[in-house]
Amino acid sequence: MDFQTVIKTIFEIALMGAFILSLGYFVVTAVALGLSRLRNTPEVITDESLYPTVTVQIPTYNELAALNCAARCLDFDYPVEKIQIIIGNDSNKPEISEKIDAFAAANPRLEISRRGENIGFKPGNLNVMLPKSTGDYLLILDSDFLPKKDFLKRLVVPVIKDPTLAGAQAAWRIINVHDNHSTLMGTGIVNIIHSVILPFLKAATNQCVFCGSGELVKKSYLIERGGWTAGALTEDVDYSLRVITEGKRIAYVSDLRIRCEVPYTPGDLFRQQMRWAYGVMRAFMAHGKKLYLSRTIQKRTKFAAFLFSSGYVMITLLLLTGLFGMLNLISTYFGIDQAAGQSSSYTIGHFVYDSAVNFLLTCGMIVSSIAAGFINGFGFRSLGKLIVASFTIGVICMLFVGRGLITATLGLPMKWFMLKKAGNQTAENI
């Protein structure tokens, strides 16, 4: 098989895979749009004697935004005797710790956990807080998350109705979506998960995956499994795969949204997406074989895990399609395979036409992002900006995602990146 044939074969396989997966995105998006038209009345259990005890854990590293989050949690409409609130302060800046301590002194219900180092990153911080947590459930909140007053009593509904659940996940709602093209792109990525993928999985498989924040985790299950995987860059997905592989279920509360941020600079967005890609790949490398080879795990659960991670599969296929499509063009027209170049009647015009057709066949993720924008009330002006962001910032972002996937596959380490958060500025006055 000559060089030209190899390139063309890889290109066609990647293109066919991207087309099939894109078709799946079209179907999932259509279902999600239909589900979004259903208006369910939020479910609340009024008998407070049924409410479980909950420990709110807010891990933070040099982030005053944690004070905004803690202030919201102190205001929860939830029995005071059944809630514990801990800030896991890994900060190495004394001025940050002083302000956190001062806030805690003014709010005696708030506890501070401090370990002096950021070993194991976020999951390491969560593991240190675990023995100090008195609740039967853990509510994990990143520092930039801003829950409403009734958030917790709505999130506990699924675990009250079914105590065998591993936990429950709330939907995210981005508050800085319109700041710039980076926040539009970041919001588009989050919206695909929370407005398309997870609602579809709830309806089709009755399964969910923890998303790192806005999640309620059953503490006894977590302790039985040795806690969080220290050093994992996506400890949420890692733990999700561990519990669903053992037959546990995670509920998705699609009508409960918690407000949060996305990165507002291109560099931070690229680093975040690279870290997420790395972490998800490492989680599937660690637990995917056990999940997919198990004869006791339901097929719908295996499908749920695949669909949740399918964005990375799609990006891999698109990158392969772009790379080998370009190599095919170069080898044909620039003399690498002179025989093919001399005998081919394929023109640049044909290439442009085929590229347009291929894009239409593989644009499922972009369609999902646009549809999620409609679900979340975007105007047409914002949708236009989202499309622009997808073909500028989004293309570069794909390259960083690819880098994260390759780094994970090779088993190489990756640093944990500190991202800028607007909430750190607004918390200065607290």
C-alpha positions as CSV (number, residue, x, y, z in Angstrom):
1,M,0.0,0.0,0.0
2,D,1.6,3.3,-1.1
3,F,1.9,6.5,0.9
4,Q,-1.0,8.2,-0.9
5,T,-3.4,5.2,-0.3
6,V,-2.5,5.1,3.5
7,I,-3.2,8.8,3.9
8,K,-6.5,8.5,2.0
9,T,-7.6,5.4,3.9
10,I,-7.0,7.0,7.3
11,F,-8.8,10.2,6.2
12,E,-11.8,8.3,4.9
13,I,-12.1,6.2,8.1
14,A,-11.8,9.2,10.3
15,L,-14.4,11.1,8.2
16,M,-16.8,8.2,8.3
17,G,-16.5,8.0,12.1
18,A,-17.0,11.7,12.5
19,F,-20.1,11.5,10.2
20,I,-21.6,8.7,12.2
21,L,-21.0,10.4,15.6
22,S,-22.2,13.7,14.2
23,L,-25.5,12.0,13.1
24,G,-25.8,10.8,16.7
25,Y,-25.4,14.4,17.9
26,F,-28.2,15.5,15.6
27,V,-30.5,12.9,17.1
28,V,-29.5,13.6,20.7
29,T,-29.9,17.4,20.1
30,A,-33.4,16.9,18.6
31,V,-34.5,14.9,21.6
32,A,-33.0,17.5,24.0
33,L,-34.8,20.3,22.2
34,G,-38.1,18.4,22.6
35,L,-37.4,17.8,26.3
36,S,-36.6,21.5,26.8
37,R,-40.2,22.4,25.8
38,L,-41.5,20.3,28.7
39,R,-42.1,22.5,31.8
40,N,-41.8,20.4,34.9
41,T,-42.8,21.9,38.3
42,P,-39.7,21.8,40.5
43,E,-40.1,19.1,43.1
44,V,-39.6,20.0,46.8
45,I,-40.1,17.8,49.9
46,T,-41.6,19.9,52.6
47,D,-41.1,17.4,55.5
48,E,-37.8,18.6,56.9
49,S,-37.5,15.5,59.0
50,L,-36.6,13.6,55.8
51,Y,-33.8,15.9,54.9
52,P,-30.4,14.2,55.1
53,T,-27.4,15.8,56.9
54,V,-25.1,17.6,54.4
55,T,-21.6,18.9,54.5
56,V,-20.9,21.6,52.0
57,Q,-17.2,21.4,50.9
58,I,-15.7,24.5,49.1
59,P,-12.2,23.7,48.0
60,T,-10.1,26.8,47.2
61,Y,-6.6,27.8,46.3
62,N,-5.9,31.5,46.5
63,E,-9.4,32.3,45.5
64,L,-11.5,34.9,47.4
65,A,-14.4,33.9,45.3
66,A,-14.9,31.1,47.8
67,L,-16.3,33.7,50.2
68,N,-19.1,34.5,47.7
69,C,-20.0,30.9,47.5
70,A,-19.8,30.4,51.3
71,A,-22.1,33.4,51.9
72,R,-24.7,31.9,49.6
73,C,-24.4,28.5,51.5
74,L,-24.9,30.2,54.8
75,D,-28.2,31.5,53.5
76,F,-29.5,28.1,52.4
77,D,-33.2,27.5,53.2
78,Y,-32.2,24.2,55.0
79,P,-32.4,23.1,58.6
80,V,-29.3,24.7,60.3
81,E,-28.7,21.6,62.5
82,K,-28.5,19.4,59.3
83,I,-25.8,21.4,57.4
84,Q,-22.1,21.9,57.9
85,I,-20.1,24.3,55.7
86,I,-16.3,23.9,55.3
87,I,-13.9,25.9,53.2
88,G,-10.9,23.8,52.3
89,N,-8.2,26.5,52.2
90,D,-5.1,25.4,50.3
91,S,-4.0,29.0,49.7
92,N,-0.3,29.9,50.0
93,K,-0.9,33.6,50.0
94,P,-1.2,34.9,53.6
95,E,-3.3,37.9,52.6
96,I,-5.9,35.5,51.1
97,S,-6.0,33.2,54.1
98,E,-6.3,36.3,56.4
99,K,-9.5,37.4,54.6
100,I,-10.9,33.9,54.7
101,D,-10.2,33.6,58.4
102,A,-11.8,37.0,59.1
103,F,-14.9,35.9,57.2
104,A,-15.1,32.7,59.2
105,A,-14.6,34.6,62.5
106,A,-17.6,36.7,61.5
107,N,-19.6,33.6,60.6
108,P,-19.1,31.0,63.3
109,R,-21.1,28.3,61.4
110,L,-18.3,28.3,58.8
111,E,-15.4,25.9,59.4
112,I,-11.9,26.2,57.8
113,S,-9.8,23.2,56.8
114,R,-6.2,24.0,56.1
115,R,-3.3,21.6,55.2
116,G,-0.6,24.0,54.1
117,E,0.1,22.5,50.7
118,N,-1.8,21.8,47.5
119,I,-0.7,18.2,47.2
120,G,-3.0,16.1,45.0
121,F,-4.8,19.3,43.8
122,K,-8.5,19.5,44.3
123,P,-9.2,15.8,45.1
124,G,-6.3,15.9,47.7
125,N,-8.1,18.9,49.3
126,L,-11.4,17.1,49.3
127,N,-9.8,14.0,50.9
128,V,-8.5,16.1,53.8
129,M,-11.9,17.5,54.4
130,L,-13.6,14.1,54.3
131,P,-12.8,12.9,57.9
132,K,-14.0,16.3,59.2
133,S,-17.3,16.1,57.4
134,T,-20.2,15.1,59.6
135,G,-22.9,15.0,56.9
136,D,-24.3,11.9,55.3
137,Y,-23.9,13.6,51.9
138,L,-21.3,16.0,50.6
139,L,-22.2,19.0,48.5
140,I,-19.1,19.9,46.4
141,L,-18.9,23.5,45.2
142,D,-16.1,25.2,43.3
143,S,-15.4,28.7,44.5
144,D,-17.1,30.5,41.6
145,F,-20.4,28.7,42.1
146,L,-23.3,30.7,43.4
147,P,-26.3,28.5,44.6
148,K,-29.7,30.0,45.3
149,K,-31.4,29.9,48.6
150,D,-33.5,26.8,47.8
151,F,-30.7,25.0,45.9
152,L,-29.9,22.4,48.5
153,K,-33.4,21.4,49.5
154,R,-34.2,20.8,45.8
155,L,-30.9,18.9,45.2
156,V,-31.6,16.4,48.0
157,V,-35.0,15.3,46.6
158,P,-33.6,12.4,44.5
159,V,-31.5,11.0,47.3
160,I,-34.5,11.2,49.7
161,K,-36.7,9.3,47.2
162,D,-33.9,6.8,46.5
163,P,-31.2,6.4,49.2
164,T,-29.3,3.9,47.0
165,L,-28.2,6.7,44.7
166,A,-24.5,7.5,44.6
167,G,-25.6,11.1,44.5
168,A,-27.2,13.8,42.4
169,Q,-25.9,16.4,39.9
170,A,-27.4,19.9,39.3
171,A,-27.3,21.7,35.9
172,W,-24.9,24.6,35.4
173,R,-25.9,28.1,34.2
174,I,-23.1,30.4,33.1
175,I,-23.3,34.0,34.3
176,N,-20.5,35.6,32.2
177,V,-21.6,34.1,28.9
178,H,-21.7,37.5,27.0
179,D,-18.4,38.9,28.2
180,N,-16.4,38.1,25.1
181,H,-15.8,35.4,22.5
182,S,-13.9,33.2,25.0
183,T,-16.8,33.1,27.4
184,L,-19.2,32.4,24.6
185,M,-17.1,29.5,23.5
186,G,-16.7,28.2,27.0
187,T,-20.4,28.5,27.6
188,G,-21.1,26.7,24.3
189,I,-19.0,23.7,25.5
190,V,-20.7,23.6,29.0
191,N,-24.2,24.0,27.4
192,I,-23.7,20.9,25.2
193,I,-23.1,18.9,28.4
194,H,-25.8,20.4,30.6
195,S,-28.5,21.3,28.1
196,V,-28.1,18.4,25.6
197,I,-26.1,15.4,26.7
198,L,-27.2,15.1,30.3
199,P,-30.9,15.8,29.8
200,F,-30.9,13.1,27.0
201,L,-29.1,10.6,29.3
202,K,-31.6,11.3,32.0
203,A,-34.5,10.5,29.7
204,A,-32.8,7.6,27.8
205,T,-30.7,5.9,30.4
206,N,-31.7,7.3,33.8
207,Q,-28.0,7.8,34.5
208,C,-25.7,10.8,34.9
209,V,-22.0,11.6,35.6
210,F,-20.7,13.9,38.3
211,C,-19.4,17.2,36.9
212,G,-17.1,18.4,39.6
213,S,-19.3,21.1,41.2
214,G,-23.0,21.4,42.1
215,E,-22.8,17.7,42.9
216,L,-24.2,15.9,45.9
217,V,-22.2,12.8,46.8
218,K,-23.1,10.0,49.2
219,K,-20.3,10.0,51.8
220,S,-20.5,6.4,52.8
221,Y,-20.0,5.2,49.2
222,L,-17.1,7.5,48.7
223,I,-15.4,6.3,51.9
224,E,-15.9,2.7,51.0
225,R,-14.0,3.3,47.8
226,G,-11.1,5.0,49.4
227,G,-12.1,8.6,48.7
228,W,-11.2,10.7,45.7
229,T,-8.3,9.7,43.4
230,A,-5.6,12.1,44.6
231,G,-4.0,14.0,41.7
232,A,-6.8,13.3,39.3
233,L,-7.5,16.3,37.1
234,T,-11.1,15.3,36.7
235,E,-11.8,13.5,40.0
236,D,-15.5,13.8,39.2
237,V,-15.4,11.7,36.1
238,D,-13.0,9.3,37.7
239,Y,-15.3,8.7,40.7
240,S,-18.4,8.5,38.4
241,L,-16.8,5.6,36.4
242,R,-15.9,3.8,39.6
243,V,-19.4,3.9,41.1
244,I,-21.4,3.2,37.9
245,T,-19.1,0.3,37.1
246,E,-20.3,-1.1,40.4
247,G,-23.9,-0.7,39.5
248,K,-24.7,2.6,41.3
249,R,-26.7,5.4,39.7
250,I,-26.3,9.1,39.7
251,A,-29.4,11.4,39.3
252,Y,-29.5,14.5,37.2
253,V,-31.7,17.3,38.4
254,S,-32.1,19.0,35.0
255,D,-34.5,21.7,36.3
256,L,-32.2,22.9,39.0
257,R,-29.5,25.2,37.7
258,I,-26.5,26.7,39.7
259,R,-24.8,29.8,38.4
260,C,-21.1,29.8,37.7
261,E,-18.3,31.2,35.5
262,V,-16.3,30.0,32.5
263,P,-12.8,31.3,31.8
264,Y,-12.8,34.8,30.4
265,T,-9.4,34.7,28.6
266,P,-8.5,32.5,25.6
267,G,-5.4,31.1,27.4
268,D,-7.4,30.0,30.4
269,L,-10.1,28.4,28.3
270,F,-7.5,26.5,26.3
271,R,-5.8,25.3,29.5
272,Q,-9.1,24.3,31.1
273,Q,-10.2,22.3,28.1
274,M,-6.8,20.6,27.8
275,R,-6.9,19.7,31.5
276,W,-10.5,18.3,31.2
277,A,-9.5,16.3,28.1
278,Y,-6.4,14.9,30.0
279,G,-8.4,14.0,33.1
280,V,-11.3,12.3,31.2
281,M,-8.9,10.3,29.1
282,R,-7.0,9.1,32.2
283,A,-10.2,8.2,33.9
284,F,-11.4,6.1,31.0
285,M,-7.9,4.5,30.7
286,A,-8.1,3.5,34.4
287,H,-11.7,2.3,34.5
288,G,-13.1,2.0,31.0
289,K,-11.9,-1.6,30.4
290,K,-13.7,-2.8,33.5
291,L,-16.8,-0.9,32.6
292,Y,-17.1,-2.0,29.0
293,L,-16.1,-5.6,29.5
294,S,-18.4,-6.2,32.4
295,R,-21.3,-8.5,31.7
296,T,-23.3,-7.2,34.7
297,I,-23.4,-3.5,33.7
298,Q,-26.4,-2.6,31.7
299,K,-25.8,-1.6,28.1
300,R,-27.5,1.8,28.6
301,T,-25.0,2.6,31.4
302,K,-22.1,1.8,29.1
303,F,-23.8,4.0,26.4
304,A,-24.2,6.8,28.9
305,A,-20.5,6.8,29.8
306,F,-19.6,6.8,26.1
307,L,-22.0,9.6,25.2
308,F,-20.7,11.8,28.0
309,S,-17.2,11.4,26.6
310,S,-18.1,11.4,22.9
311,G,-17.1,15.0,22.5
312,Y,-13.4,14.0,22.8
313,V,-14.0,11.1,20.4
314,M,-15.5,13.6,17.9
315,I,-12.6,16.1,18.3
316,T,-10.1,13.3,17.8
317,L,-11.8,12.2,14.6
318,L,-12.1,15.8,13.4
319,L,-8.4,16.5,14.0
320,L,-7.5,13.3,12.2
321,T,-9.7,14.2,9.3
322,G,-8.2,17.7,9.1
323,L,-4.6,16.4,9.3
324,F,-4.9,13.6,6.9
325,G,-7.1,15.6,4.5
326,M,-4.4,18.2,4.3
327,L,-1.7,15.6,3.9
328,N,-3.7,14.1,1.1
329,L,-4.0,17.4,-0.7
330,I,-0.3,18.2,-0.2
331,S,0.8,14.7,-1.5
332,T,-1.4,15.0,-4.5
333,Y,-0.5,18.6,-5.6
334,F,3.0,19.2,-4.4
335,G,4.9,16.2,-5.8
336,I,5.0,13.8,-2.8
337,D,3.1,11.3,-5.0
338,Q,3.8,12.6,-8.5
339,A,1.9,9.8,-10.2
340,A,-1.3,10.6,-8.3
341,G,-0.8,14.3,-8.9
342,Q,-0.3,13.9,-12.7
343,S,-3.2,11.5,-13.2
344,S,-5.7,13.2,-11.0
345,S,-8.4,15.5,-12.3
346,Y,-9.2,16.6,-8.8
347,T,-9.1,20.4,-8.6
348,I,-9.0,23.0,-5.8
349,G,-12.6,23.7,-6.6
350,H,-13.5,20.1,-6.0
351,F,-11.6,20.2,-2.7
352,V,-13.5,23.3,-1.5
353,Y,-16.8,21.7,-2.5
354,D,-16.0,18.4,-0.8
355,S,-14.8,20.2,2.3
356,A,-18.1,22.1,2.6
357,V,-20.0,18.8,2.2
358,N,-17.8,17.1,4.8
359,F,-18.4,20.0,7.2
360,L,-22.1,19.7,6.9
361,L,-21.9,16.0,7.6
362,T,-19.7,16.4,10.7
363,C,-21.0,19.6,12.3
364,G,-23.1,17.8,14.9
365,M,-21.3,19.4,17.9
366,I,-21.7,22.9,16.5
367,V,-25.4,22.3,15.9
368,S,-25.7,21.0,19.5
369,S,-24.0,24.1,20.8
370,I,-26.3,26.4,18.8
371,A,-29.4,24.4,20.0
372,A,-28.2,24.6,23.6
373,G,-28.0,28.4,23.1
374,F,-31.6,28.5,22.1
375,I,-32.5,26.3,25.1
376,N,-30.7,28.8,27.4
377,G,-32.3,31.9,25.8
378,F,-29.6,33.2,23.5
379,G,-30.6,35.9,21.1
380,F,-29.7,35.5,17.4
381,R,-26.9,38.1,17.8
382,S,-25.2,35.9,20.5
383,L,-25.7,32.8,18.4
384,G,-23.9,34.5,15.5
385,K,-21.0,35.4,17.8
386,L,-20.9,31.8,19.1
387,I,-20.5,30.5,15.5
388,V,-17.6,33.0,15.0
389,A,-16.0,31.9,18.2
390,S,-16.4,28.3,17.2
391,F,-14.4,28.8,14.0
392,T,-11.7,31.0,15.7
393,I,-11.1,30.3,19.3
394,G,-12.9,26.9,19.0
395,V,-10.4,25.6,16.4
396,I,-7.4,26.5,18.6
397,C,-9.2,25.0,21.5
398,M,-9.5,21.7,19.6
399,L,-5.7,21.6,19.2
400,F,-5.3,22.0,23.0
401,V,-7.8,19.2,23.6
402,G,-5.9,17.0,21.2
403,R,-2.7,17.8,23.2
404,G,-4.4,16.8,26.4
405,L,-5.6,13.5,24.9
406,I,-2.2,12.7,23.5
407,T,-0.4,13.6,26.8
408,A,-2.8,11.4,28.7
409,T,-2.5,8.5,26.3
410,L,1.3,8.6,26.6
411,G,1.0,8.5,30.4
412,L,2.8,11.8,30.8
413,P,2.1,14.1,33.7
414,M,0.2,17.4,33.4
415,K,0.2,20.4,35.7
416,W,-2.9,21.7,37.4
417,F,-3.7,25.2,36.1
418,M,-5.0,28.1,38.2
419,L,-7.6,30.0,36.2
420,K,-8.6,33.6,36.7
421,K,-12.1,34.2,38.1
422,A,-14.1,37.4,38.2
423,G,-15.6,36.3,41.5
424,N,-12.2,36.9,43.1
425,Q,-12.6,40.6,42.5
426,T,-16.2,40.9,43.7
427,A,-15.3,39.1,46.9
428,E,-12.7,41.7,47.9
429,N,-15.5,43.7,49.6
430,I,-16.9,40.9,51.6
